[in-house]
Amino acid sequence: MEKELFKYLVLDVFTKEKYKGNQLAVVFTESELELLMYEDISREFGYSESSFIYYSAPDKALKVRSFTSTGFEIHGAGHNLLGVVCAALLKKMRVFHEQPDDKFVIMKDQKIRLLIGFDEISRLPIVGMRQQAAVIGKTVPSGLLAEGLSLAQDEFLTGDLNPTVVNTEVAHLMVPLKSIQVLNKAVSNKSLLIKLAAQYGFEGVYCFAFTENDPENIVQTRFFNPGIGIDEDPATGSAAGPLAGYLYEKKRIAVDTEYQLLQGVQMKQPSMIKFKVSDQDIIVSGSSVITMEGVLYK
């Protein structure tokens, strides 16, 4: 008889439908693990990210660590964190019982504040993750990016919208493209994107195009982060925050107004990410559903 080690859930994140959105493994531990075990388990699941959680009584909070399948530790508040909080709420875990006012979790050593509600129809949790106000960084010439995305230089938007590094918690490159058709045909040239990321100081590449006949979503997006082993991601909350800050900086969205973007269409894993810019921070929010449950063995 195999000895049980940890229980786990698999969730689809930034969606209200099973088998859509971004897959996330959530592993329930009792304390911190050895780094090698985090890496081994994350590689075994093979998802873009896996999260490990336990309740810390001294901190009065849920503690979270997240890793890619290649062993890279993730620190941003994206689908790796949204899925964790939804899992705790769906399983009715008492992780916020000592937080009567402001709700938060601790990712590694960082406190991340949350807004929590429930959808009136589905009763699924709706979790908002607070990211820091956006810091606008360097612009990257579209001529350098064209080969990295297998596109022509004239397929990038011009004028005041240029490829720009934006940081809320993680620095990603925002890449405005002329149309959804251009967005859909982009192909990541991994080695070139890794080289540009090192040169300009960003992690992933968040391509977007404005929608024309979709009143629900302001943009469609695609995300490439080959430097940490993510060829393409169907939902990227840590990039949605920087995009919100970029669109606000460029006067394309209004303050204190909620918008939604669509990601993952090309991967047949459509994901809906809501975002809102305030004077102090950026809120990225969404829902998750549980698709699998099981046990890891020694």
Sequence and secondary structure as in RCSB ss.txt:
>XXXX:A:sequence
MEKELFKYLVLDVFTKEKYKGNQLAVVFTESELELLMYEDISREFGYSESSFIYYSAPDKALKVRSFTSTGFEIH
GAGHNLLGVVCAALLKKMRVFHEQPDDKFVIMKDQKIRLLIGFDEISRLPIVGMRQQAAVIGKTVPSGLLAEGLS
LAQDEFLTGDLNPTVVNTEVAHLMVPLKSIQVLNKAVSNKSLLIKLAAQYGFEGVYCFAFTENDPENIVQTRFFN
PGIGIDEDPATGSAAGPLAGYLYEKKRIAVDTEYQLLQGVQMKQPSMIKFKVSDQDIIVSGSSVITMEGVLYK
>XXXX:A:secstr
   EEEEEEEEEES SSTT SEEEEEEE SS   HHHHHHHHHHH SS EEEEEEETTTTEEEEEEE TTS EE 
SSSHHHHHHHHHHHHTT  SSTT SSSEEEEETTEEEEEEEEE TTT  EEEEEEEE  EEEEE  HHHHHHHTT
  GGGB  TT   EEEESSSEEEEEEBS HHHHHH    HHHHHHHHHHHT S EEEEEE SS TT SEEEEEEE
GGGTEEEES  HHHHHHHHHHHHHTTSS TT  EEEEE TTTT  EEEEEEE SSEEEEEE EEEEEEEEEE 
